Amino acid sequence: MSRAAALEAYRSLPVPDTAQEHWRFTDLRGFDPESFSHVGGQSPAIATESMLELDVAGLAFIGEGGIEIERAPEGITFAPLSEEHERLHELVGWDEKFAAHNAAGWEHGLLVHVPGGVVLDKPLYVRIANSAEGGSLFWRLLVIAEDEARFSLIEEYASASPELSAYSNAVSELFVGNAAKLEYVSIQNLSRGTWHFAAHHARVERDAELDWVAGGFGSRKGKTWIQNDLAGPGAQSRVTGAYFADGEQHIDYDTFQEHMAPSTTSDFAFKGALRDTATAVWRGMIRVEKEAQQTDAYQESRALMLSPDAHAVPIPGLEILANDVRCTHGATVGRVDRDELFYAMARGLSQAEAERLIIRGFFQDILDRIELEPVREAVAAALEARIPQA
């Protein structure tokens, strides 16, 4: 791939509008990616405090000024990504506007390559920080877990200030080899002035496991794609998501679980809460190819409205070409249950205290799915900070 070809594709593709089905509820009017300048020279470590407190095996910081690797475990590759890598663009190419922009413009990327049979007891941690007002940051991650490797990787998106205006464009390509297990955590807590677009795409091979956690708490508007290809027999993926939006935030998740081989399993569960005039869009698709008999696939999205002007749009979908499968989905949008509220208040809680208790309970089963304790605690704290105070 030449950057020139990607740049030509980017320039030929218009900024998506609501006439396109996948953008029907995310209006990008007023956004011009060309209005954000490339800024260099900023320290990659500049940002607000991290949401996570971790004891890690590998540590890397990425910012407009470059990539800074503070710690890397022996026996694996945890290093800057070369644009000549043979697996680069294998899962995310340049046939979509923002993916093409990333392919043409990324400068700072990380390669994580864990050899077969290697097990890491501590996670690898990557922090991506926007620090320049009016700047753009293009980030690329390539992860290769060879056969029977087992490790955790956490990436956190942050901003140098809560009101920073910026453009963030990220791509992650994840390859999970035979009988390997990858725990992948991606938490986005960018400023309210940041437009954020991200494409995360994983390929899971025979008897491999992918345990994916996605958290969305920041940004102004944008779109995040999450795709799992269950490519080998016995492959498993579990995606757990939590988000909380307020003010005028607009969060959009577009998810795709593709079952390409027999006896594969996917389990997708997202929950979010919205208040003020915030909006959340979730479009989820399960596709089962005709060769993928004995597929077991599930997806659910639950949204809790905390204000009369908050809005959620769930769009679940199934496309099944095989005849020996079990595929189920569910999507709900609701408000705080008045009976639960009355029950809690009858036991001495104020209305605000009762609502906080109910909101905590709403997210508890999602938190219980997160295996890494520091991540579970960080997501719980981020949710707790957004719940209206008594």
Backbone hydrogen bonds, N-H to C=O, Kabsch-Sander energy under -0.5 kcal/mol:
donor,donor_aa,acceptor,acceptor_aa,energy
6,A,2,S,-1.9
7,L,3,R,-2.8
8,E,4,A,-2.3
9,A,5,A,-2.2
10,Y,6,A,-2.6
11,R,7,L,-2.5
12,S,8,E,-1.7
13,L,9,A,-1.2
13,L,10,Y,-0.5
20,Q,17,D,-1.9
23,W,20,Q,-1.7
24,R,21,E,-1.4
26,T,23,W,-1.4
28,L,26,T,-0.6
31,F,28,L,-2.3
32,D,30,G,-0.6
35,S,32,D,-2.0
36,F,33,P,-1.0
37,S,35,S,-0.5
37,S,134,G,-1.9
39,V,136,S,-0.6
46,I,43,S,-1.6
48,T,159,S,-1.5
54,L,52,L,-0.6
56,V,54,L,-0.7
57,A,123,P,-2.9
58,G,123,P,-1.0
59,L,71,R,-2.3
60,A,125,Y,-1.9
61,F,68,E,-2.8
62,I,127,R,-2.9
63,G,66,G,-2.5
65,G,42,Q,-0.5
66,G,63,G,-1.7
68,E,61,F,-3.1
70,E,59,L,-1.8
70,E,68,E,-0.7
71,R,59,L,-1.6
76,I,73,P,-1.0
77,T,113,H,-2.6
78,F,76,I,-0.6
79,A,111,L,-1.9
81,L,109,G,-1.8
85,H,82,S,-1.6
88,L,85,H,-1.2
90,E,87,R,-1.7
93,G,91,L,-0.5
100,A,96,E,-2.9
101,H,97,K,-1.8
102,N,98,F,-2.0
103,A,99,A,-2.6
104,A,100,A,-2.0
105,G,101,H,-2.0
106,W,102,N,-2.4
107,E,138,F,-0.8
108,H,138,F,-1.0
109,G,107,E,-0.6
110,L,140,R,-2.1
111,L,79,A,-3.3
112,V,110,L,-0.5
112,V,142,L,-2.9
113,H,77,T,-2.4
113,H,111,L,-0.5
114,V,112,V,-0.5
114,V,144,I,-2.6
117,G,147,D,-1.5
118,V,115,P,-1.7
120,L,150,R,-2.5
121,D,119,V,-0.5
124,L,152,S,-2.5
125,Y,58,G,-2.6
126,V,154,I,-2.9
127,R,60,A,-2.4
128,I,126,V,-0.5
128,I,156,E,-3.0
129,A,62,I,-3.0
129,A,127,R,-0.5
130,N,158,A,-2.3
133,E,131,S,-0.5
134,G,165,S,-3.3
135,G,132,A,-2.0
135,G,165,S,-0.5
136,S,37,S,-1.5
137,L,167,Y,-2.2
139,W,137,L,-0.5
139,W,169,N,-2.5
140,R,108,H,-1.4
141,L,171,V,-2.5
142,L,110,L,-2.5
143,V,173,E,-2.9
144,I,112,V,-3.2
145,A,175,F,-3.2
146,E,114,V,-2.4
146,E,144,I,-0.7
148,E,178,N,-2.0
149,A,146,E,-2.2
150,R,118,V,-2.4
151,F,181,K,-1.8
153,L,183,E,-3.2
154,I,124,L,-2.9
155,E,185,V,-3.0
156,E,126,V,-2.3
157,Y,187,I,-2.9
158,A,128,I,-2.6
160,A,130,N,-2.2
164,L,161,S,-1.3
166,A,164,L,-0.6
166,A,193,G,-1.3
167,Y,135,G,-2.0
168,S,195,W,-3.3
169,N,137,L,-2.4
170,A,197,F,-2.5
171,V,139,W,-1.8
172,S,199,A,-2.6
173,E,141,L,-2.6
174,L,201,H,-2.5
175,F,143,V,-2.6
176,V,174,L,-0.5
176,V,203,R,-2.9
177,G,145,A,-3.2
177,G,175,F,-0.7
179,A,206,R,-2.7
180,A,177,G,-2.1
181,K,149,A,-2.6
182,L,209,E,-2.2
183,E,151,F,-2.2
184,Y,182,L,-0.6
184,Y,211,D,-2.4
185,V,153,L,-2.7
185,V,183,E,-0.5
186,S,213,V,-2.8
187,I,155,E,-2.5
188,Q,215,G,-3.1
189,N,157,Y,-2.2
189,N,187,I,-0.6
192,R,162,P,-2.0
193,G,164,L,-0.7
194,T,191,S,-1.6
195,W,166,A,-2.5
196,H,194,T,-0.6
196,H,221,K,-1.8
197,F,168,S,-2.5
198,A,223,K,-2.2
199,A,170,A,-2.0
200,H,225,W,-2.5
201,H,172,S,-2.6
202,A,227,Q,-2.7
203,R,174,L,-2.5
204,V,229,D,-3.1
205,E,176,V,-2.5
205,E,203,R,-0.5
207,D,233,P,-1.8
208,A,205,E,-2.1
209,E,180,A,-2.8
210,L,236,Q,-1.7
211,D,182,L,-2.7
212,W,210,L,-0.6
212,W,238,R,-3.5
213,V,184,Y,-2.7
214,A,240,T,-2.8
215,G,186,S,-2.3
216,G,242,A,-2.2
217,F,188,Q,-2.7
218,G,188,Q,-1.2
219,S,190,L,-1.2
219,S,191,S,-0.5
220,R,194,T,-3.4
221,K,194,T,-0.8
223,K,196,H,-1.4
224,T,252,D,-2.5
225,W,198,A,-3.1
226,I,254,D,-2.3
227,Q,200,H,-2.4
228,N,256,F,-2.5
229,D,202,A,-2.6
230,L,228,N,-0.7
230,L,258,E,-3.1
231,A,204,V,-1.9
231,A,229,D,-1.4
232,G,204,V,-1.3
234,G,262,P,-1.3
235,A,232,G,-2.0
236,Q,208,A,-2.4
237,S,265,T,-2.0
238,R,210,L,-2.7
239,V,267,D,-2.7
240,T,212,W,-2.8
241,G,269,A,-2.6
242,A,214,A,-2.0
243,Y,271,K,-1.6
244,F,216,G,-1.7
245,A,273,A,-2.1
249,Q,246,D,-2.0
250,H,220,R,-1.8
251,I,279,T,-2.7
253,Y,281,V,-2.9
254,D,224,T,-2.8
255,T,253,Y,-0.5
255,T,283,R,-2.9
256,F,226,I,-2.4
257,Q,285,M,-2.9
258,E,228,N,-3.0
258,E,256,F,-0.6
259,H,257,Q,-0.6
259,H,287,R,-3.2
260,M,230,L,-2.3
260,M,258,E,-0.7
261,A,230,L,-0.8
263,S,293,Q,-2.5
265,T,235,A,-2.4
266,S,296,D,-2.2
267,D,237,S,-1.9
268,F,298,Y,-2.1
269,A,239,V,-2.6
270,F,300,E,-2.0
271,K,241,G,-1.8
272,G,302,R,-2.1
273,A,243,Y,-1.6
274,L,304,L,-2.4
275,R,245,A,-1.8
277,T,247,G,-1.5
278,A,275,R,-1.7
279,T,249,Q,-2.2
280,A,311,H,-1.9
281,V,251,I,-2.7
282,W,313,V,-2.7
283,R,253,Y,-2.4
284,G,282,W,-0.5
284,G,315,I,-1.8
285,M,255,T,-1.9
286,I,317,G,-2.0
287,R,257,Q,-2.8
287,R,285,M,-0.5
288,V,319,E,-2.8
289,E,259,H,-2.7
289,E,287,R,-0.5
292,A,289,E,-1.7
293,Q,291,E,-1.5
294,Q,324,D,-3.5
295,T,292,A,-0.6
295,T,324,D,-0.6
296,D,264,T,-2.4
297,A,326,R,-2.7
298,Y,266,S,-1.6
299,Q,328,T,-1.4
300,E,268,F,-1.7
301,S,330,G,-1.8
302,R,270,F,-2.2
303,A,332,T,-2.1
304,L,272,G,-2.6
305,M,303,A,-0.5
305,M,334,G,-3.5
306,L,274,L,-3.3
306,L,304,L,-0.5
310,A,307,S,-1.0
311,H,278,A,-2.2
313,V,280,A,-2.6
315,I,282,W,-2.9
317,G,284,G,-1.7
319,E,286,I,-2.7
321,L,288,V,-2.7
321,L,319,E,-0.5
326,R,295,T,-2.5
328,T,297,A,-2.2
330,G,299,Q,-1.7
332,T,301,S,-2.2
334,G,303,A,-2.2
336,V,305,M,-0.6
341,L,337,D,-2.3
342,F,338,R,-2.5
343,Y,339,D,-2.6
344,A,340,E,-2.3
345,M,341,L,-2.4
346,A,342,F,-2.1
347,R,344,A,-1.1
348,G,345,M,-1.6
349,L,344,A,-1.3
354,A,350,S,-2.6
355,E,351,Q,-2.4
356,R,352,A,-2.2
357,L,353,E,-2.0
358,I,354,A,-2.2
359,I,355,E,-2.5
360,R,356,R,-2.4
361,G,357,L,-2.1
362,F,358,I,-2.0
363,F,359,I,-1.5
364,Q,360,R,-0.9
365,D,361,G,-0.5
366,I,363,F,-0.7
367,L,363,F,-2.2
368,D,364,Q,-2.2
369,R,365,D,-0.6
369,R,366,I,-0.9
370,I,367,L,-1.4
371,E,369,R,-0.6
373,E,371,E,-0.6
376,R,372,L,-2.6
377,E,373,E,-2.7
378,A,374,P,-2.1
379,V,375,V,-2.7
380,A,376,R,-2.2
381,A,377,E,-2.3
382,A,378,A,-2.3
383,L,379,V,-2.3
384,E,380,A,-2.6
385,A,381,A,-2.2
386,R,382,A,-0.8
386,R,383,L,-0.8
387,I,383,L,-1.1
